[in-house]
Amino acid sequence: MALDEAVMESVEQNKVPPTLRLYAWEPPCLSIGYAQPFKDIDFIRLNDLKYDWVRRPTGGRAILHTDELTYSVIAPSSDPRVSGGVLESYQRLSSALMTALHSLNIPAESQPNRAGTRDRLNGAVCFEVPSNYEIVIHGKKLIGSAQARRKHAILQHGTLPLWGDLTRITQVLAFSDEQNRKDAATRLLSHATTVEMVLGGKLSWQNVVQAFIFGFQSELNLELMPTDLSEREQLLAEKLVQDKYTHPSWLERI
């Protein structure tokens, strides 16, 4: 999260070009949304499993980052590929995500724009309900995404579960009793899926990376150039880790 914000600040100040990041998490990490209560987390279970946790700069609900590909797109707010309102830019970026998945023979669709969709996001788990223009297969959520906006820059990041047990997240969230935990796991499996569940087998992480590069290049008319983070971005990310992303004033802000 610190790296995403460091890149966003650098893009906003015209220090680096618009950026697509593709990454994974080690060890597994539970992320909660900007406005999500940290008391949604069962810290005893989280510590027993040796998972990290972090608060995202974007909205939405909890995600357990493991066995997945995470993407982030950071661009100036004036860039026509992300300009306009939240839903407008979501729709454009969803087209790139769908192109990537279609190249892997995954029959993905974009969730229609339905009034009141976000009002139904009253649970703790992000993948329980697809939001407008998120990626679904037969109604089941496959990619969950969220945005953060500054005056001159936009960040959208999201996660694609590749394989593994989606219900693991319910083991590290707080429930009033074990029956509610089991019910949440059942609901999650009925509303979300993974690449492995769709295809009946695993794709390599690197193959999915290449598909995402293809999707963003072809759909958004980009020429992506691989590069390392700048020294400025690395130093800024380190400062953000220390001053924000490991600090109680951010982690426990609500």
SULZI-V358136 format. One record per backbone hydrogen bond with DSSP energy under -1.0 kcal/mol. NH is the residue of the N-H (numbers start at 1). CO is the residue of the C=O. Records with the same first field share a line. If there is no record, write none. Layout:
# SULZI-V358136
NH=CO + CO
This chain:
# SULZI-V358136
5=1
6=2
7=3
8=4
9=5
10=6
11=7
12=8
13=9
14=11
15=10
19=74
21=72
23=70
29=65
30=52
31=63
32=54
34=58
36=33
40=37
41=38
42=172
46=42
47=43
48=44
49=45
51=46
52=28
54=30
56=32
62=124
63=31
65=29
69=160
70=23
71=158
72=21
73=156
74=19
75=154
79=76
82=79
83=79
89=85
90=86
91=87
92=88
93=89
94=90
95=91
97=93
98=94
99=95
100=96
101=97
102=98
103=99
104=101
105=102
106=101
108=106
109=136
111=134
117=114
120=117
121=118
122=120
126=62
128=125
129=126
133=111
134=131
136=109
137=140
140=137
141=191
142=135
143=135
144=159
146=157
148=155
150=153
154=75
155=148
156=73
157=146
158=71
159=144
160=69
162=67
163=67
168=165
169=166
170=167
171=168
172=169
174=40
181=177
182=178
183=179
184=180
185=181
186=182
187=183
188=184
189=185
190=186
191=188
192=188
193=141
195=161
196=162
198=194
199=195
200=196
208=204
209=205
210=206
211=207
212=208
213=209
214=210
215=211
216=212
217=213
218=214
219=215
220=216
222=217
234=230
235=231
236=232
237=233
238=234
239=235
240=236
241=237
242=238
243=239
244=240
245=240
246=241
247=244
250=247
251=247
252=248
253=250
